[in-house]
Amino acid sequence: MSAKGITPIISEYHILWEALKHYEERLEKLSSMETDEEKQLSYYEKLQDLDGLINAVKNAAKSDYELELE
C-alpha cells in the first residue's frame, strides 16, 4: 500500500483486515447457500478479487510494520 503513497497506521491495518475477513466469510456463506449458478460464479469471482486484496494488505502490513496479519 505504501508504494502508492498510502501508509495506514497499525490500527488501520487491523480494521482493514477485520473488514476484509468479515466480507470474505459473508461471500463464502452466500455462495454456499446460492442455487443459481450465475450468482455462485459472481460470488466466486468476488472471492478471487478479495483474495488478491487480502494478500496485498497482508504484504503491505508486513512491509510497513513487520505486522503479521492472520
C-alpha positions, 0 to 999 in steps of 0.5 A: 500500500505504501508504494502508492503513497498510502501508509495506514497506521497499525490500527488501520491495518487491523480494521482493514483486515477485520473488514476484509475477513468479515466480507470474505466469510459473508461471500463464502456463506452466500455462495454456499447457500446460492442455487443459481449458478450465475450468482455462485460464479459472481460470488466466486469471482468476488472471492478471487478479487478479495483474495488478491486484496487480502494478500496485498494488505497482508504484504503491505502490513508486513512491509510497513510494520513487520505486522503479521496479519492472520 
